[in-house]
Amino acid sequence: MNSFIIGKHTLESLTTGMYVDAKIVYREYVQNSVDAIDEAIKMGIIKKKNAKIFIEINEKNKKIMIEDNGAGISVKDASKKLLDIGNSKKDHRTNRGFRGIGRLSGLSYCSKLKFETSHKGEDKKTIVSFNSKRLEKLLIPGDYMDYDLLKVIEEVTTKKIESEDSNKHYFRVILEEVNNIDHILNYNRIKNYLSQIAPVPFDERYFDFSTKLKKEFEKKNILINEYNIFLSDGEETEQIYKLNSSNFVSDIRKKISDYVKSIEIEFIKDKDENLLAALWYTKSNFYGTIVDRKIKGLRFRKGNIQIGDRSLLNKIFKEDRFNGWFQGEVYVLDDDLIPNARRDGFEKNSAYAKLINELEKIGSRLSKLVRSASKKKKRIEEEKKFT
């Protein structure tokens, strides 16, 4: 039987080569935390209302910490789970992170990446550390040619066991000596990023339609899970909410105040009546494209985590710019609709083709709304010139 060697540069492809924006490390660790919380709730370790994810950004000390009070990992399983690469046993139908590579995303942006975890009922915690500086040297092209992936992992990692309170259960990610690429140490930028991509609730103080959304989804037995995520700069802490707002500004040039008059909800099915996705979008006065980039555009979500960015659904409209006239989300529900490894889109399978086909029909209708509103606006402006 032939023996195979997995090249050390595979690791580089799964870290630096995998992501185009350093902020994605927050998404990767948040989605793993959400899966851990779901597991803890299922096991009866915590109640949903008490579950939380805590993120601290210490720009001065160049340190990031992400912690959840989910199930944690037992001492006997920690090493295997944390050091296995691309070998996750998670089911893509129930878990947000399922490929087993996201936990390494922080390696490219810090000098030391550390995982600390404890499982309820155990009086120990496991600490696994990665030396990113050493890893960088080992991956220099032309050097250390006799190293394969296994040897690299063995050389850059350390493991230790320490005492812990047996009632505690958590998973903690710590990035030390962080390189501030893509402003990943900038508190406000990360707050805005998390508000868009994370599975957090709407802020009912600013978006009046969140209760209606939940009720309409519940009628169809659709549960959109939301989680308590808190962000701290080391001194002040605040809860993160989605940024959608009932009041906003339209038309980049004229900056006209507008408001959400109503929301529309549609349940998207295939020809066999299988539910593919649930969509909501806003109806306003349509004075123009929404100015605030953080809220404009229909966006894909799977497991209530944003897939791609606000431009991913531009293609369902007759003109790309029309997407910017709406706020809204497409909650993907079909198990066969699978986010790709970068989570900037979906696997291009038959289920995805079916969904896009149905969304293009909706996009065509919404495009007509925009064109009609645009013509009306132009006609009123022309009439004003002659009065």
N, C-alpha and C positions, 0 to 999 in steps of 0.2 A: 504493500500500500504506500502511495506517495505521501510524503510529509510536506506540510505547507507552512510558509512563514508569512505572517502578516506584517507588512512593512511599517516602520515607525511613523512614516509621514501620513499614514491613515489618520493618526490622531490629529495632525494639523488640519486635515480636510474636515474633521468633525468639530473643530473649534474655530480657529481663525477663518478657515475657508467656508464655513457654514453660514455665517451671519454677515449681513451688510451694514448693520446698525448695532452698535454696542448696547444700546438701551434694551435690546431684545433679551439680555441676560435677566432682566427683571421679570419679563413675561415667562421665561423658562422656569425660573424658580417659583414664581407665583403659581403656575399651573401644577407644579409638583406638590406645592403646599396644599392646594385645593384638593388634589387627589388624596393626600394624607388625611385631611380633615374629613372627607367623605368616608374614608375607611374607618376613622375613629368613631364617627357617628353611627355607622353600620354596626360596629363592635360594641356600642353602648358606652364608650369611654367618655364621650362628651355629648352635650346637647348642641344643636345647631346654633342657638342663640349665644352660646358661650364660646363658639369657635372663633378664632381670629388669626390673622396674619399680621405680623409686625415688621415694618421695614425701617431701618435707621440709616441715614446717609450722613456721615461725618466728613464733610469736605475738608476741614482743617487737618484731620488725621489720615485722610485719604482711605477711608474704610467704609464698607457697606456690610450691613447685616440684615438677613432675612430669616425670620423665625415663625414657625407655626406651632400650634398646640394640637397637632394631629396625632396619629397613632405612633409615630416614631418607628425606629427599627431596632429589633432585639440585638443583643450582643452577638449571638451566634450567626445572625444573618447580615449584619452591617457590612462587613468587609466584602462579601461576595456581591451584595447589591450595589455598593458604592464603587467598586473597582471593576465590575463587569461593564463592558462598553458595547452599546448597541444590542444588548441581550435582555431587554426588559421583558418581564412576564405580564405586564399590564395589558388589559384588553382595550383596544381602541374604541369599543362601543360604550365603555363606561368611564374611561380615564382620558384626561386632557393630554398628559404626557405619556407616551407609550413606546417610544423608540429606544429609550435608554441612553440618549446622547446629550440631552439638555442640561443635565447636571454638570457637564464639563464646560459649559458655555463661558463661565467666568474665568477659565484658565488664560484666555487671551488678553485679559484686561487688568490683571493684578500680579503681584509677585508671589503671593501665597493664597491658595484657596483651601478653605477648611470646612469640613462637615462635622457637626456635633449632633448626636442623636441619643435619645433614651426612650425606652419602651415602658409603658405603665406596668408596675409590678416588679420591675428589675431595679436593683440598687446600684446599677452601673450605667455609665454612658460611654459611647464609643466616639473617638475623635480620629478622623482620617484627614490627613493634610497632603496637599500637592504643592511641590516647589516649582512654581511657574518659571522662575529665573533659570533653574537647572534644566527644565524642560526645553526652554528656548535654545539653550546651548546644544542640547542633544539633537535638536531638529535642524541645526544649521546644515544646509546641503554640502555634501562632501566630507563632513566630519562624522565620527562615530558610525562608520559604515557597517560595523559588525553588530549593531544594535537592532533588534526587531521591536515590535510594539510591546511585547510582554516585558522585555528587559528594560525598556524606557519606563514603563509604568512602575516596575519594581524599584527603580532607582530614584524616581521623583516623589514617591509616596511614603508616608509614615503612618503608623497606626498605634494608638494607645487606648487603654481602658482606665477610667477613673470612677471614683465613687459618685453616687447620685442619689437623691431622694427617690424612693421607690414609687411615690405618687406622681412623679413628674413624667410627662410624655411630650416630646417635642422633636422637631428637626430644625437645625440652625445652619445657615450658610453664612460664612464670613469671608469677605474679600479684603485682603490687606495690601497696602501700598498700591492703591488703584490708580491706573493710568486714566486720566479724565478724557478719554476718547468719546466723541459724540456727547460730551457734557453729562456723562453718567453720574457725576458727583453734584450736578446742579439740581438743587432741591425742587425749584419751580418747574423745571423742564420734566423731571421725573414725575412730579405730581400730575402734570398735564398728560403725560404718557400713560400712567397707570389709570387715570380717569377715563381714558379712551379704550384701553385694551383689557383691563382687568374685569373680573366678574363681580362688580360692585353694584349697589342699588342706585336708582335714580335719586336725586335730591328733590324731595317733594316741595321744598320751599321755592324752587325755581322751575320745576316741570310739573304742570298740573295734571298730566294725563297718565302718570305711572300707575295709579290705582285702577283706572279703566283697563289698562293693558293687562295687568295681572288677572283681573276678573274675567276678561275675555279669553285669555289663555287657559285659565282654570276650567272654563266651561268645556274646553276641548281636552282636558286632562294633560295640559302642557305645563310643566313646572320649569320656570327659568330660575335656576339656583343663583342666589346672590350671597356674597361673603363679606365679612367685616375685615377690611384692610385698613391698617393704620400706618401713617407715615410720620417719621420724626427726624428732626435735624440734631437730635441730642439734647435739646432743651424743650421745644414745643412739639406736641403730637396732635395730629388731626386725622379724622376719618376721611377716606377717599370715597367720592361719589362720581357717578357719571355726570358729564357736563351739559347734557341736553337742557335747553331752556325754552320756556313758553314765549319769552320776549327776546328779540334779537335784532340785528341790523342787516339789511339787505342792500345790494348794489354797491360794489366796491368803490365806484366813483362818487355816487351821490350820498351814500350812507343813510338810507332811509329806515326809520324805526318800523318794525313789523312784529307780528305776533302769530302764534299758532291758533288758528280758528277751530281746528278739529284734527283728529288723527284717524287714519284708515287702517284697518287690520285685515289681512288676507291670509288664508291658509292654502298653501301651495301643494297640490297633489299631482301625481302622475295619472296616466290614462286608466290605471287600475285602481284609482282612489287611494293609493298609498300616500301618506303624509310625508312630504319632503322637507318642508320648511314653513315657518310662520314669519310673516312680514308685517311691519308697521311703518307708516310714514306720515309726515305732517302735511297739513294743508294750511296755507297762509294766504296773504294777499298777493304773494308772488311778485314782489316789486323788483326782484332780481336775485342774483346768486347770494347766498348767505356769506357774510364777510368773515365770520369767525371760522377758521379752518378746523378748530378743535371739535366743532359740532356739525359741520356741513357734510352732506352726502349720506346715502344709504351704505351700510357697512355689514359685512358678513360676520357672524359669530357662531362658534361651535362650542358647546359647553359653556356658553356665555363669555367666552374669551374671543376677542376680535381676531379675525384671520385677515392678513394683509392690512392695507390701509384704506383711507377713504376713497381712493381712486379705483379700487378693485372692481367695483360694480359700475364704473362708468360705461362699460361696453354694452350694457343692456339698454342704454338710452340712444336715441337717434343722433344726439350730439353729446360728447363727453361732458361738456359744461353743464348740461341740464341736471346732472346728479347733484350739483351744488345748490340747487334751489330747494332741496328737501333735507330734513333730518329723518333718520330712520334706521332700522336694523332688519337684517334677514337672519333669523335664528335657524340654523341648519339642524334638522332633527333626524334625518335618515342615517342609519348606521353605515351605509355604504358610501356616504359622502365623507371622505377622509382627508384631513389637512395634510399637506405635504411636509417634508422634513423641516423646511424653513418656516412653515406656517404663514407663508406669504401668498398662499393660494391652496387649491385642492388638487388631489390626484385626479388626473384627467381620465376618469372612467365613465361608464354608461350612465351611472346615477348622476354624475356632475353634468353631463350633456343634457339629461332630462331637466334638471333644475334650471340650467341656463336657458333652455328653450322656453320654459314657463315664465321665467323672470323677464325675458325679452318681450313677451306679450304685455306684461305689466309695464315695463319700461317704455314701450310704444305708447301706451295710454297716458303715462305721466309726461312723456315728451309733448303730447298734444296739449295737455294742460298748460305746460310752460309756454308753448308757442302761442296759445290763445291769450294767456295773460300778458305776454310780451307785446302782442299786437294791440291789445286793449290799452296798455300803458302808452304805447307809441301814439295811438290815435288821440288819447286825452292830451298828451303833450303837444300834438299838432294843433288841436283845437284851442289850447290856451294861447298859442301864438297869435291867434286871430281875434282874441277877445280883449 
